[in-house]
């Protein structure tokens, strides 16, 4: 969260380096999602958009999460995982992915 809020304060060379790392990360995640799509494991139309959405949801949680909030970190992780699985078109392990539709 500090990086996101203070990105403008970085030295230019540090900002470039971090942006390269970020692009590489999202590229790798997008490639992984594309491989899952190619095998039929994932049902997505745009792997890069899916990767950016996953990364954004996880990163943004650092801004709103509160230890004393209404959900525990375990509950948040469980719900985020469920949401990501739904976005990718997969169901929870051991269940029928169409059961809740």
C-alpha positions in Angstrom: 0.0 0.0 0.0 2.9 2.4 0.7 4.3 1.8 -2.7 0.9 2.6 -4.4 0.5 5.8 -2.4 4.1 6.9 -2.7 4.9 5.9 -6.3 5.3 9.5 -7.4 8.0 10.0 -4.8 10.3 7.3 -6.2 13.5 8.1 -8.0 12.8 7.8 -11.7 15.1 4.8 -12.1 13.4 3.0 -9.2 9.9 3.7 -10.7 11.1 2.2 -14.0 12.5 -0.9 -12.3 9.3 -1.4 -10.3 7.1 -0.9 -13.3 9.1 -3.5 -15.2 8.7 -5.9 -12.3 4.9 -5.2 -12.2 4.5 -5.8 -16.0 6.5 -9.0 -15.7 4.3 -10.2 -12.8 1.1 -9.5 -14.7 2.5 -11.0 -17.9 3.4 -14.2 -16.0 0.0 -14.3 -14.4 -1.7 -13.7 -17.7 0.3 -16.5 -19.3 -0.7 -18.8 -16.6 -4.4 -18.0 -17.1 -4.0 -18.4 -20.8 -2.5 -21.9 -20.3 -5.5 -22.7 -18.1 -7.9 -21.4 -20.7 -6.1 -23.5 -23.4 -6.6 -26.6 -21.4 -10.2 -25.8 -20.6 -9.5 -25.4 -16.9 -10.4 -21.6 -17.0 -13.3 -20.0 -18.8 -12.1 -16.4 -19.5 -12.3 -14.3 -22.5 -9.3 -12.0 -21.8 -6.4 -13.5 -19.7 -4.7 -10.2 -19.2 -7.8 -8.4 -18.0 -8.4 -11.4 -15.6 -4.8 -11.1 -14.3 -5.2 -7.3 -13.8 -8.5 -7.8 -12.0 -7.0 -10.5 -9.6 -4.0 -8.3 -8.9 -6.1 -5.3 -8.4 -8.5 -7.0 -5.9 -5.7 -8.3 -3.8 -3.7 -5.0 -3.9 -6.7 -2.8 -3.1 -7.5 -4.9 0.0 -4.5 -3.3 1.6 -6.4 0.0 1.6 -9.6 -1.1 3.2 -8.7 -4.1 5.4 -8.9 -3.4 9.1 -7.8 -5.9 11.7 -10.8 -4.9 13.9 -13.1 -4.9 10.8 -16.2 -7.0 10.3 -14.3 -9.8 8.5 -11.3 -11.7 9.6 -8.3 -12.0 7.2 -9.2 -15.7 6.8 -12.8 -14.8 5.8 -11.5 -12.2 3.3 -9.1 -14.6 1.8 -11.8 -17.2 1.5 -14.2 -14.8 -0.2 -11.6 -13.4 -2.5 -10.5 -16.9 -3.5 -14.2 -17.8 -4.2 -14.6 -14.6 -6.3 -11.4 -15.3 -8.3 -12.5 -18.9 -8.9 -15.9 -17.7 -10.1 -14.2 -15.1 -12.4 -12.0 -17.8 -13.9 -15.0 -20.1 -14.4 -13.9 -22.8 -11.9 -15.8 -24.1 -8.8 -14.5 -24.8 -5.4 -12.5 -28.0 -5.1 -14.7 -31.0 -4.8 -17.9 -29.3 -5.9 -19.8 -28.9 -9.1 -19.0 -25.5 -10.6 -22.5 -25.2 -11.9 -24.2 -26.0 -8.6 -24.6 -22.4 -7.5 -25.8 -21.0 -10.9 
